[in-house]
Amino acid sequence: MAQILTTPRAVAPRAARTRHYVMCPPTQFDVVYAINPWMDPTVAVDSVAARLQWQELHDTYLGLGHRVDLLDPVPGLPDMVFAANGAVSIGTRTYGAAFAFPQRQAEAHAHVDFLRGTGREVSRPAHVNEGEGDFLVLADVVLAGTGFRTSRDAHAEAAAALGRPVVSLDLVDPRFYHLDVALAVLDDGGGEAPADIAWFPGAFSRRSRRTLRRLFPGSWECSEADALAFGLNLVSDGWNVVLPREATDLASALVPRGYRPVPVALTEFVKGGGSVKCCTAELHR
């Protein structure tokens, strides 16, 4: 299990809330095409290391008291390990994905079948979107990215499907092709503490930077180095923050804000353009 970083100077620790996650084992994971700036098919994936890293992440969630359901991988779909991209779910309502690239489009059907099997109502999209890659759920609002993988028209469609207002944010740097590699929800505001985020301003348009600073005036603006280490592709339960081991400055910054960093190694998955959050879908309450 991952090492938990603590310090006696941490102030006002926040409260963790039990979460319900979905992950897909990496038995099919490989980099055999390039559909984002991080992918290079000439760089080999160490499948043994990938399995061990994925297992560490899975076991970390269980060790923190969360539920993890498994989505069966489908042969020929190497990116299914990035389970967050398949849909976005709140309560019994789900907005399905419609992937931008043909290499991933069949993944959407597997997610729909799985989620309907759990009793959720799944709205099939008319517009291109990549699930929680570009839709991040807070207690009262959904933050939605556009610019590379998700159509702006999908934002209104998602709001109707999920019954939750959506705030549109423009991504402008192709290295941060999904919202979940440019912005992280540290606290969704569903408990006693207010909503809290971390984000990298350079990934966003000027208008979107103004929007985020207005909505989250106390948010943490992380460095480009931590963003490039996929530090913002993290998963938080409101206290425990599971994030890539390489994002050391971000981990240190979280402690005085009342969080407990839980670093993990997911270096093999960075070769596919993802890390902790990409591997983790959440079935939100």
Contacts in CASP RR format, 6 or more apart in sequence:
PFRMAT RR
TARGET T0000
AUTHOR 0000-0000-0000
METHOD contacts of the structure
MODEL  1
MAQILTTPRAVAPRAARTRHYVMCPPTQFDVVYAINPWMDPTVAVDSVAA
RLQWQELHDTYLGLGHRVDLLDPVPGLPDMVFAANGAVSIGTRTYGAAFA
FPQRQAEAHAHVDFLRGTGREVSRPAHVNEGEGDFLVLADVVLAGTGFRT
SRDAHAEAAAALGRPVVSLDLVDPRFYHLDVALAVLDDGGGEAPADIAWF
PGAFSRRSRRTLRRLFPGSWECSEADALAFGLNLVSDGWNVVLPREATDL
ASALVPRGYRPVPVALTEFVKGGGSVKCCTAELHR
1 56 0 8 1.000
1 59 0 8 1.000
1 60 0 8 1.000
1 63 0 8 1.000
2 56 0 8 1.000
2 57 0 8 1.000
2 60 0 8 1.000
2 242 0 8 1.000
2 262 0 8 1.000
2 263 0 8 1.000
2 264 0 8 1.000
3 262 0 8 1.000
3 263 0 8 1.000
4 240 0 8 1.000
4 260 0 8 1.000
4 261 0 8 1.000
4 262 0 8 1.000
5 251 0 8 1.000
5 255 0 8 1.000
5 260 0 8 1.000
5 261 0 8 1.000
5 262 0 8 1.000
5 263 0 8 1.000
6 255 0 8 1.000
6 260 0 8 1.000
7 255 0 8 1.000
9 255 0 8 1.000
9 256 0 8 1.000
10 255 0 8 1.000
10 256 0 8 1.000
10 258 0 8 1.000
10 260 0 8 1.000
11 256 0 8 1.000
11 258 0 8 1.000
12 258 0 8 1.000
13 239 0 8 1.000
13 258 0 8 1.000
13 259 0 8 1.000
13 260 0 8 1.000
14 187 0 8 1.000
14 193 0 8 1.000
14 238 0 8 1.000
14 239 0 8 1.000
14 258 0 8 1.000
14 259 0 8 1.000
15 191 0 8 1.000
15 192 0 8 1.000
15 193 0 8 1.000
15 238 0 8 1.000
15 239 0 8 1.000
16 64 0 8 1.000
16 237 0 8 1.000
16 238 0 8 1.000
16 239 0 8 1.000
16 240 0 8 1.000
17 190 0 8 1.000
17 191 0 8 1.000
17 237 0 8 1.000
17 238 0 8 1.000
18 65 0 8 1.000
18 66 0 8 1.000
18 67 0 8 1.000
18 237 0 8 1.000
19 61 0 8 1.000
19 66 0 8 1.000
19 67 0 8 1.000
19 237 0 8 1.000
19 282 0 8 1.000
20 66 0 8 1.000
20 67 0 8 1.000
20 69 0 8 1.000
20 282 0 8 1.000
20 283 0 8 1.000
20 285 0 8 1.000
21 61 0 8 1.000
21 66 0 8 1.000
21 67 0 8 1.000
21 68 0 8 1.000
21 69 0 8 1.000
21 235 0 8 1.000
21 280 0 8 1.000
21 281 0 8 1.000
21 282 0 8 1.000
21 283 0 8 1.000
22 68 0 8 1.000
22 69 0 8 1.000
22 70 0 8 1.000
22 71 0 8 1.000
22 83 0 8 1.000
22 114 0 8 1.000
22 280 0 8 1.000
22 281 0 8 1.000
22 282 0 8 1.000
22 283 0 8 1.000
23 54 0 8 1.000
23 57 0 8 1.000
23 58 0 8 1.000
23 68 0 8 1.000
23 69 0 8 1.000
23 70 0 8 1.000
23 71 0 8 1.000
23 83 0 8 1.000
23 279 0 8 1.000
23 280 0 8 1.000
23 281 0 8 1.000
24 70 0 8 1.000
24 71 0 8 1.000
24 72 0 8 1.000
24 73 0 8 1.000
24 80 0 8 1.000
24 81 0 8 1.000
24 82 0 8 1.000
24 83 0 8 1.000
24 279 0 8 1.000
25 51 0 8 1.000
25 54 0 8 1.000
25 70 0 8 1.000
25 73 0 8 1.000
25 81 0 8 1.000
26 47 0 8 1.000
26 50 0 8 1.000
26 51 0 8 1.000
26 54 0 8 1.000
26 73 0 8 1.000
26 81 0 8 1.000
26 269 0 8 1.000
27 51 0 8 1.000
27 73 0 8 1.000
28 73 0 8 1.000
28 74 0 8 1.000
28 75 0 8 1.000
28 76 0 8 1.000
28 77 0 8 1.000
28 78 0 8 1.000
28 80 0 8 1.000
28 81 0 8 1.000
29 45 0 8 1.000
29 47 0 8 1.000
29 50 0 8 1.000
29 78 0 8 1.000
29 79 0 8 1.000
29 80 0 8 1.000
29 81 0 8 1.000
29 268 0 8 1.000
29 269 0 8 1.000
30 45 0 8 1.000
30 47 0 8 1.000
30 78 0 8 1.000
31 39 0 8 1.000
31 40 0 8 1.000
31 41 0 8 1.000
31 43 0 8 1.000
31 45 0 8 1.000
31 78 0 8 1.000
31 271 0 8 1.000
31 272 0 8 1.000
32 41 0 8 1.000
32 78 0 8 1.000
33 39 0 8 1.000
33 41 0 8 1.000
33 103 0 8 1.000
34 40 0 8 1.000
34 41 0 8 1.000
35 101 0 8 1.000
35 103 0 8 1.000
35 104 0 8 1.000
36 174 0 8 1.000
36 177 0 8 1.000
36 272 0 8 1.000
36 273 0 8 1.000
37 174 0 8 1.000
37 175 0 8 1.000
37 177 0 8 1.000
38 175 0 8 1.000
38 270 0 8 1.000
38 271 0 8 1.000
38 272 0 8 1.000
38 273 0 8 1.000
38 274 0 8 1.000
39 271 0 8 1.000
39 272 0 8 1.000
39 273 0 8 1.000
40 271 0 8 1.000
43 271 0 8 1.000
45 268 0 8 1.000
45 271 0 8 1.000
46 268 0 8 1.000
49 267 0 8 1.000
49 268 0 8 1.000
50 268 0 8 1.000
50 269 0 8 1.000
53 264 0 8 1.000
53 265 0 8 1.000
53 266 0 8 1.000
53 267 0 8 1.000
53 268 0 8 1.000
53 269 0 8 1.000
54 81 0 8 1.000
54 266 0 8 1.000
54 269 0 8 1.000
54 279 0 8 1.000
56 264 0 8 1.000
56 265 0 8 1.000
57 242 0 8 1.000
57 264 0 8 1.000
57 266 0 8 1.000
57 276 0 8 1.000
57 279 0 8 1.000
57 280 0 8 1.000
58 68 0 8 1.000
60 242 0 8 1.000
60 262 0 8 1.000
60 264 0 8 1.000
61 68 0 8 1.000
61 235 0 8 1.000
61 242 0 8 1.000
61 280 0 8 1.000
62 68 0 8 1.000
64 237 0 8 1.000
64 240 0 8 1.000
64 242 0 8 1.000
64 262 0 8 1.000
66 237 0 8 1.000
69 118 0 8 1.000
69 283 0 8 1.000
71 80 0 8 1.000
71 83 0 8 1.000
71 110 0 8 1.000
71 111 0 8 1.000
71 114 0 8 1.000
71 281 0 8 1.000
72 110 0 8 1.000
72 114 0 8 1.000
73 80 0 8 1.000
73 81 0 8 1.000
74 80 0 8 1.000
74 106 0 8 1.000
74 107 0 8 1.000
74 110 0 8 1.000
77 104 0 8 1.000
77 106 0 8 1.000
77 107 0 8 1.000
77 110 0 8 1.000
79 85 0 8 1.000
79 103 0 8 1.000
79 104 0 8 1.000
79 107 0 8 1.000
79 272 0 8 1.000
80 107 0 8 1.000
80 110 0 8 1.000
81 269 0 8 1.000
81 279 0 8 1.000
82 269 0 8 1.000
82 274 0 8 1.000
82 278 0 8 1.000
82 279 0 8 1.000
83 111 0 8 1.000
83 278 0 8 1.000
83 279 0 8 1.000
83 280 0 8 1.000
83 281 0 8 1.000
84 131 0 8 1.000
84 132 0 8 1.000
84 133 0 8 1.000
84 180 0 8 1.000
84 277 0 8 1.000
84 278 0 8 1.000
84 279 0 8 1.000
84 280 0 8 1.000
84 281 0 8 1.000
84 282 0 8 1.000
85 97 0 8 1.000
85 99 0 8 1.000
85 104 0 8 1.000
85 107 0 8 1.000
85 130 0 8 1.000
85 131 0 8 1.000
85 132 0 8 1.000
85 133 0 8 1.000
85 178 0 8 1.000
85 278 0 8 1.000
86 96 0 8 1.000
86 97 0 8 1.000
86 107 0 8 1.000
86 108 0 8 1.000
86 111 0 8 1.000
86 130 0 8 1.000
86 131 0 8 1.000
86 132 0 8 1.000
86 281 0 8 1.000
87 94 0 8 1.000
87 95 0 8 1.000
87 96 0 8 1.000
87 97 0 8 1.000
87 108 0 8 1.000
87 111 0 8 1.000
87 112 0 8 1.000
87 115 0 8 1.000
87 122 0 8 1.000
87 131 0 8 1.000
87 132 0 8 1.000
87 281 0 8 1.000
88 94 0 8 1.000
88 95 0 8 1.000
88 96 0 8 1.000
88 131 0 8 1.000
88 132 0 8 1.000
88 135 0 8 1.000
88 137 0 8 1.000
88 142 0 8 1.000
88 158 0 8 1.000
88 162 0 8 1.000
89 95 0 8 1.000
89 115 0 8 1.000
89 120 0 8 1.000
89 281 0 8 1.000
89 282 0 8 1.000
89 283 0 8 1.000
89 284 0 8 1.000
90 137 0 8 1.000
90 162 0 8 1.000
90 163 0 8 1.000
90 164 0 8 1.000
90 284 0 8 1.000
90 285 0 8 1.000
91 120 0 8 1.000
91 283 0 8 1.000
91 284 0 8 1.000
91 285 0 8 1.000
92 119 0 8 1.000
92 120 0 8 1.000
92 121 0 8 1.000
93 120 0 8 1.000
93 121 0 8 1.000
93 123 0 8 1.000
93 161 0 8 1.000
93 162 0 8 1.000
93 163 0 8 1.000
94 115 0 8 1.000
94 120 0 8 1.000
94 121 0 8 1.000
94 122 0 8 1.000
94 123 0 8 1.000
94 161 0 8 1.000
95 122 0 8 1.000
95 123 0 8 1.000
95 125 0 8 1.000
95 129 0 8 1.000
95 131 0 8 1.000
95 135 0 8 1.000
95 157 0 8 1.000
95 158 0 8 1.000
95 161 0 8 1.000
95 162 0 8 1.000
96 108 0 8 1.000
96 111 0 8 1.000
96 112 0 8 1.000
96 115 0 8 1.000
96 122 0 8 1.000
96 123 0 8 1.000
96 124 0 8 1.000
96 125 0 8 1.000
96 129 0 8 1.000
96 131 0 8 1.000
96 161 0 8 1.000
97 107 0 8 1.000
97 108 0 8 1.000
97 111 0 8 1.000
97 125 0 8 1.000
97 129 0 8 1.000
97 130 0 8 1.000
97 131 0 8 1.000
98 105 0 8 1.000
98 108 0 8 1.000
98 125 0 8 1.000
98 126 0 8 1.000
98 127 0 8 1.000
98 128 0 8 1.000
98 129 0 8 1.000
98 154 0 8 1.000
99 105 0 8 1.000
99 107 0 8 1.000
99 108 0 8 1.000
99 128 0 8 1.000
99 130 0 8 1.000
100 128 0 8 1.000
100 130 0 8 1.000
100 148 0 8 1.000
100 149 0 8 1.000
100 150 0 8 1.000
112 122 0 8 1.000
112 124 0 8 1.000
115 122 0 8 1.000
116 122 0 8 1.000
118 283 0 8 1.000
120 283 0 8 1.000
123 157 0 8 1.000
123 161 0 8 1.000
125 154 0 8 1.000
125 157 0 8 1.000
125 158 0 8 1.000
125 161 0 8 1.000
126 153 0 8 1.000
126 157 0 8 1.000
127 151 0 8 1.000
127 153 0 8 1.000
127 154 0 8 1.000
127 157 0 8 1.000
128 149 0 8 1.000
128 150 0 8 1.000
128 151 0 8 1.000
128 154 0 8 1.000
129 135 0 8 1.000
129 149 0 8 1.000
129 150 0 8 1.000
129 151 0 8 1.000
129 154 0 8 1.000
129 157 0 8 1.000
129 158 0 8 1.000
130 149 0 8 1.000
130 150 0 8 1.000
130 178 0 8 1.000
131 150 0 8 1.000
132 180 0 8 1.000
132 277 0 8 1.000
132 281 0 8 1.000
132 282 0 8 1.000
133 149 0 8 1.000
133 150 0 8 1.000
133 178 0 8 1.000
133 179 0 8 1.000
133 180 0 8 1.000
133 277 0 8 1.000
133 278 0 8 1.000
134 144 0 8 1.000
134 145 0 8 1.000
134 146 0 8 1.000
134 149 0 8 1.000
134 150 0 8 1.000
134 154 0 8 1.000
134 178 0 8 1.000
134 179 0 8 1.000
134 180 0 8 1.000
135 142 0 8 1.000
135 143 0 8 1.000
135 144 0 8 1.000
135 145 0 8 1.000
135 150 0 8 1.000
135 158 0 8 1.000
135 166 0 8 1.000
135 179 0 8 1.000
136 142 0 8 1.000
136 143 0 8 1.000
136 144 0 8 1.000
136 179 0 8 1.000
136 180 0 8 1.000
136 183 0 8 1.000
136 184 0 8 1.000
136 185 0 8 1.000
137 164 0 8 1.000
137 185 0 8 1.000
137 188 0 8 1.000
137 282 0 8 1.000
137 284 0 8 1.000
138 185 0 8 1.000
138 188 0 8 1.000
138 189 0 8 1.000
138 190 0 8 1.000
138 195 0 8 1.000
139 188 0 8 1.000
139 189 0 8 1.000
139 190 0 8 1.000
139 191 0 8 1.000
139 195 0 8 1.000
140 164 0 8 1.000
140 165 0 8 1.000
140 189 0 8 1.000
140 195 0 8 1.000
141 164 0 8 1.000
141 165 0 8 1.000
141 166 0 8 1.000
141 167 0 8 1.000
142 158 0 8 1.000
142 159 0 8 1.000
142 162 0 8 1.000
142 164 0 8 1.000
142 165 0 8 1.000
142 166 0 8 1.000
142 167 0 8 1.000
143 166 0 8 1.000
143 167 0 8 1.000
143 169 0 8 1.000
143 179 0 8 1.000
143 183 0 8 1.000
143 185 0 8 1.000
143 197 0 8 1.000
144 150 0 8 1.000
144 154 0 8 1.000
144 155 0 8 1.000
144 158 0 8 1.000
144 166 0 8 1.000
144 167 0 8 1.000
144 168 0 8 1.000
144 169 0 8 1.000
144 179 0 8 1.000
145 155 0 8 1.000
145 168 0 8 1.000
145 169 0 8 1.000
145 170 0 8 1.000
145 171 0 8 1.000
145 178 0 8 1.000
145 179 0 8 1.000
146 152 0 8 1.000
146 154 0 8 1.000
146 155 0 8 1.000
146 168 0 8 1.000
146 169 0 8 1.000
146 170 0 8 1.000
146 171 0 8 1.000
147 170 0 8 1.000
147 171 0 8 1.000
147 172 0 8 1.000
148 171 0 8 1.000
148 174 0 8 1.000
148 177 0 8 1.000
148 178 0 8 1.000
149 177 0 8 1.000
149 178 0 8 1.000
152 168 0 8 1.000
155 166 0 8 1.000
155 168 0 8 1.000
156 166 0 8 1.000
158 166 0 8 1.000
159 165 0 8 1.000
159 166 0 8 1.000
167 211 0 8 1.000
167 215 0 8 1.000
169 179 0 8 1.000
169 183 0 8 1.000
169 204 0 8 1.000
169 205 0 8 1.000
169 208 0 8 1.000
169 211 0 8 1.000
169 212 0 8 1.000
170 204 0 8 1.000
170 205 0 8 1.000
170 207 0 8 1.000
170 208 0 8 1.000
171 177 0 8 1.000
171 178 0 8 1.000
171 179 0 8 1.000
171 182 0 8 1.000
171 203 0 8 1.000
171 204 0 8 1.000
171 205 0 8 1.000
171 208 0 8 1.000
172 202 0 8 1.000
172 203 0 8 1.000
172 204 0 8 1.000
172 205 0 8 1.000
173 182 0 8 1.000
173 202 0 8 1.000
173 203 0 8 1.000
175 181 0 8 1.000
175 203 0 8 1.000
175 228 0 8 1.000
176 182 0 8 1.000
176 200 0 8 1.000
176 202 0 8 1.000
176 203 0 8 1.000
176 227 0 8 1.000
178 278 0 8 1.000
180 232 0 8 1.000
180 233 0 8 1.000
180 277 0 8 1.000
180 278 0 8 1.000
181 203 0 8 1.000
181 227 0 8 1.000
181 230 0 8 1.000
181 232 0 8 1.000
181 233 0 8 1.000
181 273 0 8 1.000
181 274 0 8 1.000
181 275 0 8 1.000
181 277 0 8 1.000
181 278 0 8 1.000
182 199 0 8 1.000
182 200 0 8 1.000
182 203 0 8 1.000
182 204 0 8 1.000
182 227 0 8 1.000
182 232 0 8 1.000
183 197 0 8 1.000
183 198 0 8 1.000
183 199 0 8 1.000
183 200 0 8 1.000
183 203 0 8 1.000
183 212 0 8 1.000
183 232 0 8 1.000
184 197 0 8 1.000
184 198 0 8 1.000
184 199 0 8 1.000
184 231 0 8 1.000
184 232 0 8 1.000
184 233 0 8 1.000
184 234 0 8 1.000
184 236 0 8 1.000
184 277 0 8 1.000
185 195 0 8 1.000
185 196 0 8 1.000
185 197 0 8 1.000
185 236 0 8 1.000
186 196 0 8 1.000
186 197 0 8 1.000
186 198 0 8 1.000
186 220 0 8 1.000
186 236 0 8 1.000
186 238 0 8 1.000
186 241 0 8 1.000
186 254 0 8 1.000
186 257 0 8 1.000
186 259 0 8 1.000
187 193 0 8 1.000
187 194 0 8 1.000
187 195 0 8 1.000
187 196 0 8 1.000
187 236 0 8 1.000
187 238 0 8 1.000
188 195 0 8 1.000
188 238 0 8 1.000
189 195 0 8 1.000
189 196 0 8 1.000
193 238 0 8 1.000
195 216 0 8 1.000
196 216 0 8 1.000
196 218 0 8 1.000
196 219 0 8 1.000
196 220 0 8 1.000
196 257 0 8 1.000
197 212 0 8 1.000
197 216 0 8 1.000
197 219 0 8 1.000
197 220 0 8 1.000
198 219 0 8 1.000
198 220 0 8 1.000
198 221 0 8 1.000
198 222 0 8 1.000
198 232 0 8 1.000
198 234 0 8 1.000
198 250 0 8 1.000
198 254 0 8 1.000
199 212 0 8 1.000
199 219 0 8 1.000
199 220 0 8 1.000
199 221 0 8 1.000
199 222 0 8 1.000
199 232 0 8 1.000
200 221 0 8 1.000
200 222 0 8 1.000
200 223 0 8 1.000
200 224 0 8 1.000
200 226 0 8 1.000
200 227 0 8 1.000
200 232 0 8 1.000
201 209 0 8 1.000
201 221 0 8 1.000
202 209 0 8 1.000
202 224 0 8 1.000
203 227 0 8 1.000
204 212 0 8 1.000
212 219 0 8 1.000
213 219 0 8 1.000
220 250 0 8 1.000
220 253 0 8 1.000
220 254 0 8 1.000
220 257 0 8 1.000
222 231 0 8 1.000
222 232 0 8 1.000
222 247 0 8 1.000
222 249 0 8 1.000
222 250 0 8 1.000
222 253 0 8 1.000
223 249 0 8 1.000
223 250 0 8 1.000
225 249 0 8 1.000
226 232 0 8 1.000
226 247 0 8 1.000
226 248 0 8 1.000
226 249 0 8 1.000
226 250 0 8 1.000
229 244 0 8 1.000
229 246 0 8 1.000
229 247 0 8 1.000
230 244 0 8 1.000
230 246 0 8 1.000
230 247 0 8 1.000
230 266 0 8 1.000
230 270 0 8 1.000
230 273 0 8 1.000
230 274 0 8 1.000
230 275 0 8 1.000
230 276 0 8 1.000
231 243 0 8 1.000
231 244 0 8 1.000
231 246 0 8 1.000
231 247 0 8 1.000
231 250 0 8 1.000
231 275 0 8 1.000
232 247 0 8 1.000
232 250 0 8 1.000
233 243 0 8 1.000
233 244 0 8 1.000
233 274 0 8 1.000
233 275 0 8 1.000
233 276 0 8 1.000
233 277 0 8 1.000
233 278 0 8 1.000
234 241 0 8 1.000
234 242 0 8 1.000
234 243 0 8 1.000
234 244 0 8 1.000
234 247 0 8 1.000
234 275 0 8 1.000
234 276 0 8 1.000
234 277 0 8 1.000
235 241 0 8 1.000
235 242 0 8 1.000
235 243 0 8 1.000
235 276 0 8 1.000
235 277 0 8 1.000
235 280 0 8 1.000
235 282 0 8 1.000
236 242 0 8 1.000
236 259 0 8 1.000
238 259 0 8 1.000
239 258 0 8 1.000
239 259 0 8 1.000
239 260 0 8 1.000
240 259 0 8 1.000
240 260 0 8 1.000
240 262 0 8 1.000
241 251 0 8 1.000
241 254 0 8 1.000
241 259 0 8 1.000
241 260 0 8 1.000
241 261 0 8 1.000
241 262 0 8 1.000
242 262 0 8 1.000
242 264 0 8 1.000
242 276 0 8 1.000
243 250 0 8 1.000
243 251 0 8 1.000
243 261 0 8 1.000
243 262 0 8 1.000
243 263 0 8 1.000
243 264 0 8 1.000
243 276 0 8 1.000
244 263 0 8 1.000
244 264 0 8 1.000
244 265 0 8 1.000
244 266 0 8 1.000
244 270 0 8 1.000
244 275 0 8 1.000
244 276 0 8 1.000
245 263 0 8 1.000
245 264 0 8 1.000
245 265 0 8 1.000
246 267 0 8 1.000
247 263 0 8 1.000
251 261 0 8 1.000
251 263 0 8 1.000
252 261 0 8 1.000
254 260 0 8 1.000
254 261 0 8 1.000
255 261 0 8 1.000
264 276 0 8 1.000
266 274 0 8 1.000
266 275 0 8 1.000
266 276 0 8 1.000
266 279 0 8 1.000
269 275 0 8 1.000
269 278 0 8 1.000
269 279 0 8 1.000
END
